[in-house]
Amino acid sequence: MKFNRKQYLNQLISAEGNGMIKIITGIRRCGKSFLLFNIFHKYLQEKGVLENHIIQVNLEDRRNKQLRNADNLLNYIDSLILDTDKYYILLDEIQMVPEFEDVLNSYLSIANVEVYVTGSNAKFLSKDVITEFRGRGWEIRIHPLSFSEYYETVGGEKAEALETYYLYGGLPAVYQFETAEEKQNYLREIYETVYLRDVQDRNRLKNPEGMRELVRILASIMGSSINVRRIVNTFRSENGVDIAATTINRYLEFLQDAFFINEALRFDVKGRKYIGTETKYYFEDIGIRNAIVGFRQLEFTHTMENVIYNELRRLGFSVDVGLVECFKRNTVGKLQRNNLEIDFVVNRHDERLYIQSAYAMPDNNKMEQEQASLLQVADGFRKIIITGDRFSSKYNDNGILIMGLYDFLLGKEHFSGI
């Protein structure tokens, strides 16, 4: 089964000629290589680019081991550039080449060369590396399949497709398998042999079991607020292990560097400041998260929230968790201060949205509960409740858009025209 990654192909096309190194990043197995070597390669062929003007190297292939040396790679590419026509250099998993920055920078001043590379960890885009690119690195971040990408290919009943997506996530290769057992085995295996081992080996962890347990904890509390101290206490109470807070912080950083999890910081909406005491973590791929918990702890409320978070990130929003202070009189008439949570405070350029995720809203009490925090925000930005039990979208009397999940996931991404 092949998926059309039109969003990312269009980004690659629009980046041509910008004078920068096009850097495709994302979690392993999310489809970077297929995008570059198949979809984009086919586009170049259809555009009329000659095959000998497309220089393609998969650095993860052991047959290209000698090209993991910076000088060897540079000499190899130079040997294939024979005229002044446009050449397209496509390099997969460039982080496997020590001093790759020097190789890529060597082509910045060559007018007839366009360079496209992939990399699988955030250190590839660290500030030091960007400095080495002298401000001429252009990132194109690839995510696992969105639900709309998945549904565009498989079609059928939406509810059934969404349930499958909730279970197995968006790694394209998982859908080459027919049975549930095969899909689950694939996800378990790549978690153990690719993701977990990659993080352990790259960071030379002395306590790999500590990392494994941390991932299990994060998977079991997906979408819940947590802090490092609480994680330390969980290690102590459940496993009888004392692990330093600094170690936990390092492990969390390693997992984010590998694009395995993403952090949503807590933001004080009225105070317009970040609050560092609590945070939430979401999984880049929900299928991998389910594999970690053995496909047993399947809470669709939190799964939906994770899927919405990932979709917002795919659409280019930065995503925080909002807190808004409010005052309410108790039963004896005394004012009490409360902090209400907004699931997502999202920003993109000058656009801001406040979004609640509600798996179901069966009655007015649930509606009041979900909109309570939104009604405390006095600014003019749009407020939305995304609900899984509604198939059409409309505004309520408070000016809040009640949006059906399918409307959100299947393309009404700018929240307009409803």
QUINOR-V803199 format. One record per residue. RES is the residue in three letters. OMEGA is omega in radians with two decimals (none if undefined). Layout:
res = [RES | RES]
omega = [OMEGA | OMEGA]
//
This chain:
res = [MET | LYS | PHE | ASN | ARG | LYS | GLN | TYR | LEU | ASN | GLN | LEU | ILE | SER | ALA | GLU | GLY | ASN | GLY | MET | ILE | LYS | ILE | ILE | THR | GLY | ILE | ARG | ARG | CYS | GLY | LYS | SER | PHE | LEU | LEU | PHE | ASN | ILE | PHE | HIS | LYS | TYR | LEU | GLN | GLU | LYS | GLY | VAL | LEU | GLU | ASN | HIS | ILE | ILE | GLN | VAL | ASN | LEU | GLU | ASP | ARG | ARG | ASN | LYS | GLN | LEU | ARG | ASN | ALA | ASP | ASN | LEU | LEU | ASN | TYR | ILE | ASP | SER | LEU | ILE | LEU | ASP | THR | ASP | LYS | TYR | TYR | ILE | LEU | LEU | ASP | GLU | ILE | GLN | MET | VAL | PRO | GLU | PHE | GLU | ASP | VAL | LEU | ASN | SER | TYR | LEU | SER | ILE | ALA | ASN | VAL | GLU | VAL | TYR | VAL | THR | GLY | SER | ASN | ALA | LYS | PHE | LEU | SER | LYS | ASP | VAL | ILE | THR | GLU | PHE | ARG | GLY | ARG | GLY | TRP | GLU | ILE | ARG | ILE | HIS | PRO | LEU | SER | PHE | SER | GLU | TYR | TYR | GLU | THR | VAL | GLY | GLY | GLU | LYS | ALA | GLU | ALA | LEU | GLU | THR | TYR | TYR | LEU | TYR | GLY | GLY | LEU | PRO | ALA | VAL | TYR | GLN | PHE | GLU | THR | ALA | GLU | GLU | LYS | GLN | ASN | TYR | LEU | ARG | GLU | ILE | TYR | GLU | THR | VAL | TYR | LEU | ARG | ASP | VAL | GLN | ASP | ARG | ASN | ARG | LEU | LYS | ASN | PRO | GLU | GLY | MET | ARG | GLU | LEU | VAL | ARG | ILE | LEU | ALA | SER | ILE | MET | GLY | SER | SER | ILE | ASN | VAL | ARG | ARG | ILE | VAL | ASN | THR | PHE | ARG | SER | GLU | ASN | GLY | VAL | ASP | ILE | ALA | ALA | THR | THR | ILE | ASN | ARG | TYR | LEU | GLU | PHE | LEU | GLN | ASP | ALA | PHE | PHE | ILE | ASN | GLU | ALA | LEU | ARG | PHE | ASP | VAL | LYS | GLY | ARG | LYS | TYR | ILE | GLY | THR | GLU | THR | LYS | TYR | TYR | PHE | GLU | ASP | ILE | GLY | ILE | ARG | ASN | ALA | ILE | VAL | GLY | PHE | ARG | GLN | LEU | GLU | PHE | THR | HIS | THR | MET | GLU | ASN | VAL | ILE | TYR | ASN | GLU | LEU | ARG | ARG | LEU | GLY | PHE | SER | VAL | ASP | VAL | GLY | LEU | VAL | GLU | CYS | PHE | LYS | ARG | ASN | THR | VAL | GLY | LYS | LEU | GLN | ARG | ASN | ASN | LEU | GLU | ILE | ASP | PHE | VAL | VAL | ASN | ARG | HIS | ASP | GLU | ARG | LEU | TYR | ILE | GLN | SER | ALA | TYR | ALA | MET | PRO | ASP | ASN | ASN | LYS | MET | GLU | GLN | GLU | GLN | ALA | SER | LEU | LEU | GLN | VAL | ALA | ASP | GLY | PHE | ARG | LYS | ILE | ILE | ILE | THR | GLY | ASP | ARG | PHE | SER | SER | LYS | TYR | ASN | ASP | ASN | GLY | ILE | LEU | ILE | MET | GLY | LEU | TYR | ASP | PHE | LEU | LEU | GLY | LYS | GLU | HIS | PHE | SER | GLY | ILE]
omega = [-3.12 | -3.09 | -3.13 | -3.11 | -3.00 | -3.12 | -3.06 | 3.03 | 3.13 | 3.10 | 3.10 | -3.13 | -3.09 | -3.13 | -3.11 | 3.10 | -3.11 | 3.10 | -3.09 | 3.02 | -3.12 | -2.99 | -3.13 | -3.09 | 3.08 | -3.14 | 3.09 | 3.08 | 3.11 | 3.06 | -3.13 | -3.10 | -3.14 | 3.10 | -3.05 | -2.99 | -3.13 | -3.06 | -3.11 | 3.10 | 3.12 | 3.09 | -3.14 | 3.10 | 3.14 | 3.08 | 3.11 | 3.11 | 3.11 | -3.09 | -3.13 | 3.04 | 3.02 | -3.10 | -2.96 | -3.12 | 3.02 | -3.05 | 3.05 | 3.13 | -3.09 | 3.09 | 3.10 | -3.08 | -3.11 | 3.14 | 3.03 | 2.98 | -3.03 | -3.10 | 3.10 | 3.14 | 3.14 | -3.13 | -3.13 | -3.14 | 3.14 | -3.10 | -3.11 | 3.11 | -2.94 | -3.13 | -3.07 | 3.06 | -3.08 | 3.05 | 3.11 | -3.13 | -3.11 | -3.06 | -3.08 | 3.13 | -3.06 | -3.12 | 3.11 | 3.14 | 3.02 | -3.13 | -3.14 | 3.13 | -3.13 | 3.13 | -3.09 | 3.13 | -3.13 | -3.11 | -3.13 | -3.08 | -3.13 | -2.95 | -3.03 | -3.12 | 2.98 | -3.06 | 3.09 | -3.11 | 3.02 | 3.06 | -2.97 | 3.03 | -3.02 | 3.08 | 3.05 | 3.14 | 3.12 | -3.12 | 3.14 | -3.14 | 3.12 | 3.07 | 3.11 | 3.11 | 3.10 | 3.10 | -3.09 | 3.00 | -3.06 | -3.07 | 2.96 | -3.04 | 3.14 | 3.09 | 2.95 | -3.11 | 2.93 | 3.11 | 3.14 | 3.08 | 3.12 | -3.04 | 3.11 | -3.12 | -3.02 | -3.14 | 3.11 | 3.13 | -3.05 | -3.09 | 3.13 | 3.12 | -3.12 | 3.11 | 3.09 | 3.13 | 3.09 | -3.10 | -2.92 | 3.00 | -2.95 | 3.05 | -3.00 | -3.04 | -3.08 | -3.05 | 2.95 | -3.12 | -3.04 | -2.99 | 3.08 | 3.14 | 3.13 | 3.12 | -3.11 | 3.12 | 3.12 | -3.11 | 3.09 | -3.06 | -3.12 | 3.02 | -3.08 | -2.95 | -3.12 | -3.00 | -3.08 | -3.12 | 3.13 | 3.12 | -3.13 | -3.09 | -3.08 | -3.07 | 3.07 | -3.06 | 3.09 | -3.12 | -3.11 | 3.12 | 3.07 | 3.09 | 3.14 | -3.13 | 3.10 | 3.12 | 3.13 | 3.12 | -3.13 | 3.13 | -3.09 | -3.14 | -3.09 | 3.10 | 3.10 | 3.10 | -3.12 | 2.99 | -3.04 | -3.13 | 3.13 | 3.10 | 3.11 | 3.14 | 3.10 | 3.06 | -3.07 | -3.05 | -3.06 | -3.04 | -3.11 | -3.07 | 3.02 | 3.14 | -3.01 | 3.10 | 3.12 | 3.11 | 3.10 | 3.11 | 3.11 | 3.13 | 3.11 | 3.10 | 3.13 | -3.13 | 3.08 | 3.09 | -3.13 | -3.10 | -3.08 | 3.07 | 3.08 | -3.06 | 3.00 | -3.11 | 3.12 | -3.03 | 3.08 | -3.02 | -3.10 | 3.13 | 3.13 | 3.13 | 3.10 | 3.11 | -2.96 | -3.02 | -3.08 | 3.07 | 3.05 | 3.09 | 3.11 | -3.11 | 3.12 | 3.07 | -3.07 | 3.11 | 3.09 | 3.09 | -3.13 | 3.09 | -3.12 | -3.13 | 3.05 | -3.13 | 3.14 | -3.05 | -3.04 | 3.14 | -3.00 | 3.06 | -3.14 | 3.08 | 3.10 | 3.13 | 3.12 | 3.13 | 3.09 | 3.10 | -3.11 | 3.13 | 3.09 | 3.08 | 3.13 | -3.12 | 3.05 | 3.10 | 2.83 | -2.96 | 3.04 | 2.99 | -3.05 | 2.96 | 3.12 | -3.11 | 3.07 | 3.14 | -3.11 | -3.12 | 3.11 | -3.04 | 3.13 | 3.05 | -3.12 | 3.12 | 3.08 | -3.14 | 3.10 | 3.00 | 3.10 | -3.08 | 2.95 | -3.02 | -3.08 | 2.91 | -2.97 | -3.11 | 3.04 | -3.05 | -3.13 | -3.13 | 3.05 | 3.08 | 3.01 | -2.97 | 2.98 | 3.05 | -3.12 | -3.10 | 3.10 | 3.05 | -3.01 | -3.07 | -3.10 | 3.12 | 3.11 | 3.08 | 3.14 | 3.14 | -3.08 | -3.07 | -3.05 | -3.11 | -3.13 | -3.12 | 3.10 | -3.12 | -2.99 | -3.10 | -3.02 | -3.12 | -3.03 | -3.11 | -2.98 | 2.92 | 3.10 | -3.06 | -3.06 | -3.10 | -3.14 | -3.08 | 3.03 | -3.04 | 3.11 | 3.07 | 3.04 | -3.05 | 3.12 | 3.13 | 3.11 | 3.11 | 3.04 | -2.99 | 3.05 | -3.09 | -3.12 | 3.06 | -3.12 | -3.02 | -3.03 | 2.86 | 3.10 | -2.93 | -3.13 | 3.03 | -3.11 | 3.07 | -3.10 | none]
//
